[in-house]
Amino acid sequence: MQKRYIVIALLCLFCTAVTAQMPYSLVIKGGHLIDPKNNINEVMDVAITDGRVVQIAKNIDATGAKQVVAAKGLYVTPGLIDIHGHVFSGTEPNSYLSNGLSAIMPDGFTFRVGVTTIVDAGGAGWKSFPAFKKNIIFNSKTRVLSFINIVGEGMRGGVWEQDTTDMDPRMAAAVALSNPNDIVGFKLAHFQGQNWTPVQRVVEAGKLANMPVIIDFGGSTPPLPLEDLFLKYLRPGDIFTHTYTLLENNVRETIVDEESGQVRPFVWEARKKGIVFDVGYGGASFNYSQAIPAMKSGFHPTTISTDLHTGSMNGSMKDMLSVMSKFLGMGMDLPAVIRASTWIPAQVIHRENLGHLSVGAIADVAILNLRDGKFGFYDKTGYKVDGKKKFECEMTIKGGKIVYDLNGIANPIVLR
């Protein structure tokens, strides 16, 4: 019996040794790693095996690795997380961003800019979520999550988004709680009345499901007061999107007082309360006239996001890296821009397994080039800011697998 135990022990030691000597699936060599969660901002190698980060070190021996990525001179970051996009693409006319023609299929517009996770912001309502899950979530290589709309019909536009009888917090919460791997919260958008009922109902859904809400607010004249929204209705952790917008016809208050050029005092108070301020750039939801004075006063976004759809990506927004480049140009330092695009959004949507490259973490990685040159960044009004730095994605790795390689920096190159 004793000999049997000795044999078993020796076999275990042998298996452990063999496992320890197994080659890495992928090693990223020589890149400048920025991992905000772990306070890393220096040149480090990253080793990946079986879809997970297994080692971070100054010099990892890549002998025998299945693939080696030459990242010298590039920035290595966690995969970017865009918490405000519109990817409920479909073929239904007059459905806007809910199974409609203005939303986009994610994979063609995420990996090429380093985005590994995108959250659809309200395209699907509690009625249409099953179709969204079947058609988009199940058929995308990008990790797709959802803020479901408090409106059961979703973001169909027009009269559907004005129908308070279709704003059912209990049904929305029930669908969210039945799909905890896919739904991260609730969305309210485009309501045009002087009525707090929609806000109350989306927050009620958030309370029932213990999830955050994201608010696209404003649409009445005179506008409902932002101070009340922030300090009376929203909870810590709830998200105010389109932070830096100036809408026409005075249908929404701005965060910066146009006369004084200062961030309004109650906005600072809301930040202290824990309200999340999201960029949500969009097609008509970003103005330099708001962003520049806010940034000069130190009011930086909590999270950087795109509001991606056919209109915004072909307008001044472009993509996630363009938005990040604009905020870098307005004075956010590089680690802060990466933090607002990775670890902070992961925390905001309660997906703390994402947005970092800790040992054992899911190996979602963006490898970025910060190009020097002369670049023009403009907003929806045509106001232009000249920039000297612009992000470009060299490679995206999702779950340990290379899904985008701009210039063939992997050896061997992945052929698709």
N, C-alpha and C positions, 0 to 999 in steps of 0.2 A: 504493500500500500504506500509506504514511504517513497519507494522508487517511482511509483506512478505520479505522486505529487511533484517530485523533482523533475520528471519529464515534462509535465504540464507547465511548470514554472519556466523551464528552459524554452519551451515553445512560445510562451508569452513574451519572454525577453527577445526571442528571435523575431517575432512578429512586430514588436515595438521598434526594433532596430531597423527592420526592413521598411516599416512605415515612415520612420524618421528620414530614411535615405531616398524616399520616393521623390522624383523630380517635381518641381513646381509646374503648374499648368501655364503660368505666365509670370514674367518678371518685368517690371517697369524700371528701367535703369536711368539714373542720372537726372531725373526731373526734380523741379523745385516743388515740394509737397506743401500745399496749404490745406490743413485740416483743422478748421476752427474749433471743433469740439475738443480736440486733443492738444490745442495750442501749438500745433506744429507749423512752422513757417521757415523751412530750410530744405536744402537738397537732401533727399532721402530716396532709397529704393523701396519698391513695394512688390511683395510676392503674393501670388494668388494661387490657390488650389481648390478645386471643386466648388468654384463660385464664391469663395470666401477669402478675405484677406488673412494671410497666415503669418506674415512677417513684415515689419517696417524697420529698416536699418540703413545705416550710412552706406554700406557696401554689401549687397547680397550676392553670393555666388550663384550665378545663373547657369552653371554647368548642368546640362541635361534638361533644362527647362524646355517645355514644348514650344513656347514662344517667348521671345525677348523683344521688348519695345524700347527703342532708343529715344529717350525723352529729354536728353540734354538740351538746355536752353528753353524748355517748355515748363508750364505750370501743370502740376498734377493735383486735381481736386476731387472731392466726392462728386458723384453724378449730380447734375443740377436738378432742382425740384421747382417746377413751375406750378404754383398753386392756383393760377387763374388762366385757364385756357378753355377753348370750346371745340371739343372733338366728337360730339354726337352727330357725326356726319350721316347723311341719308339722302334719300331721293324724293322726299315729300315736298311738294310746292307749298309755299305760304306757311312753312314751319320754322323758318328762321334758324335758330340754333338748337332745335330739338328734332333730331332726325331729318334735318333740313339741308339746304344747299349752301349755307354760309359757314357751317362748321366744317372741319377738315379731319381726315383720317390722320391719326397722330404720327405714325412711324416715319412718314416722309418729311416731317418738319421738326422732329425732336432730336433724334440721334445726331443729325448733322450739326447741331449746335450744343451738344453736350448734355441735353436733357434726357434723363433716364426715367423720371417720374413726372407725370402731368395730372393735374386735378381738373376735371371738367366742372366748370363753375355754373351749375344750375341749368344746363341743357336738358337734363332728364328730371322730370318731376316724379312724385311717388307713383303715379300711374304708368309712366313710360319707362321707368328704370329697368324693368325686365328686358325690354328691347335693347336698351343701351348696353346692358351687361352682356346679352347674347351677341349683339352685332359688333360692339366696339371693344369692351374689356376682354372678352374671350378671343378676339381676333387681332389683338395688338401685341407686338413684342415690347413696346413701351409699357411701363407700369402705369396703368390708368386707374385713377381713383375718382370719386365723385362727391361734390357738394350737391345734394339733390335739392331741387327747387321746392319751395313751400307751395307753389302752384302745381297741382297734380298733373296738368298738361305740360309742364316744363316751360322752357323759354321759347315759346312759339311766337312771341311778340304780340302787338296789338291788343285786342280785347281780352285775350286769354290771360295776359299778365295783369289785367285790371280786375279780374274776377275774384273778389274776396271770398265768395262761396266755395271756390275751389282751393282755398288755402286751409288745409286741414292738418293741424299740428299732430294730432294723434296718428293719423294714417302715415304722415311723413316719418314720424318717429318709429312707427312699427316697421316700415320698410327699411329704415336705417339700421335698426336693431337686428333685423333679419339678415342683413348683409354687412356685417362688421368688418369684413376684409376689404370691402370695396367703397363703402361710404364713410366719409370723414366729417360730414357736417351738413349744413343747410344753407340755401341761397335765397335771397330776396333781391329782385331787380326790377327796374323800369316802372315801378308804380308811380302814377302821376297825380294822385289825389292828396288833399290835405287831411290825411287820415292816418292815425297811428296803428290801426288794426293790423295791417300786414306785418309791421315790425313786431308787434306783440305776438302774433301767431308764429313767426319764424323763431323768435326767442323762446316761445313756449315749446316748440319742437326741440330746440337745443337743450332745454332743461330736461325734457322727458327722456331724451337719448343720451344726455351728458356729453354733448358734442358742441363744437363752436358753430357760429353762424358767420356768413360773409354777406355784407350788405353793399349793394349798389344803390345809393340813396339819392333822392331828389327828383323832382319833376313837377313841382307845383309853384304857382306864383300868388302870393309871396311864398318863399320856400319854408318848409318846416325847419325849425332851428336845430343845427348840428349839436349845439350844446345839450339839448334835451336828449338827442339820440345817444350821445356818448355817455352822459352822466346819469340819465334816468332809465334808459332802456337796455343798452348793451352791457354785457358782463365782461369781466376780465377774461381775455383770451378770444373774445369775439373780434371779427375782422371788418375794418372799414376799407373798402377797395376804391380805386380811382382817387387816391389821396391828393394828387397834384393836378386836378382838373379845374378848369374854369368853363362852366357851361353857359351858353348864350341865354338871354332872356331872363336871367336872374331866377333860375329854377332850382338852384342849389347853392347854399353858402359855401364859401371857400375857406380853406384852412389859414390862408394868408390874407390879412386885411389889405385891400388894394390901396387904400389911402396912406396907411402908415408903412406898408411893406413888411409888417411884422406878423409872425405866427400868432394867431389869436390865443389869449391866455387859457381859455377852456380846452384848447387842443393839447397844450402841455399837460394840463390836469388829466385829460383823458389818457395820455401816454403813461402818466404815473399810475393811473387806475389799472392799466394793463390792456387797454385797447390796442389791437394790432393794426398798424397802418401799412397797407399793401399798395404797391404801385398800380397794378392792373392797367397797364399803359393804354391798350385798346386803340380804336380808330379815332376816337374823339375825346379821350379821357386823360390826356396829359398836356400840360401847358408849361413851357419854360417860365412864363410870368409868375407861376406859382412855385415851381420847383426850385428855381435859382435863389429867390430870397429865403425860401424854407431851408435849403441846404446851407446857405451862408449863415443862418442862425443856428445851425446844428440840428435841424429837424430832419433826420435821415429816415428813409423808409425802414420799417421792420422787416418786410419781405419784398423782394423784387419779383415781379411777374409780368406776363405779356398781355393777357386778354386776347389770346391768339384766335383769329378767325380770318376768313378770306379778305375782309376789309382792312383789318389792322396790319396784317403781314405784307400787304401790298401798298400800305400807306407809310407813315413816318415810323411806325413801330419796328417793322422788319422781323425781329426774332429776339430770343432771350439774350443772346450775346450783345446785340445792338443796344438793348435797354441797359444791360450791365455796363456797357462802354459809356453810355451817357452819364450814368451816376458816377463812374470813375472820373470822368471829365469834369463833373461838377464838384469834385472834392472828396468823395468817399475814398478812403484808402483801400488798397487791393484786398487785404484780408477781410475788411468789412463788407465789400461787395460780394466776395465769395461766401461769407457767413450768411448774408441776407438771401443767398440763392441756394443754400444747401442745408446747413444745420438748423438755422432758425425756422425756415418753413417746415422742416421735418418735425420740430417741436410743436409748431402751431397746429399742424394737422394730426398730432399725436401719433406719429410714426417714427419714434426715436430709434428704430432699427435702421433707418435710412439717414442719409446726409452726413455720414462720417466714414472714416477708413480705419477704425479701430481694429485690432487683431480679433478675428472672429466675425467681423461685420460682413454684410452682403457686399460683394465686390462690384459696386456701381462706381465708375470712375469717368471723369472728364479730363482730357489732356488738352490744354489750351495754349495757344500762341498769343502773346500780347504784342501785336504788330506796332511798329513805329511808322509814322507817316503823316500825311495831311488828310484828315477825314472830316466830312460834314455831317453833323447831327441836327436834324430839324424837327419841329413839332407840327401839329395839325394846322397851325396858323401860317406856317412857312418861316417862322423865326428860326434862324440857324446859328448853331454854335460850332466853331471849328475845334477839332480835337486832334491830339497827337498820338493817341493810343487807341487801339481797337482790338477786341478779342476775336480770335478765330479758333474754331475747334479743329484740332489735329486728329483726335481719336476719342471715341466713346466706347466704354466697356460696360455692359449690362450683365449682372450676375456672373461675372468672370469671363464672359465671352465678348470678343471684339465685334461690335455691330456697326462701326463706322471708322474708316481709316482714310484720311484725306490724302496723305502723301506716301503711304506705304511704309510707315515707320516700324511696323511689326516684322519680325523675322521668325518663321516664314510668314509671308503675307497671306491673309485670309482671302480666299477667292469665293465669291458668292454667286 
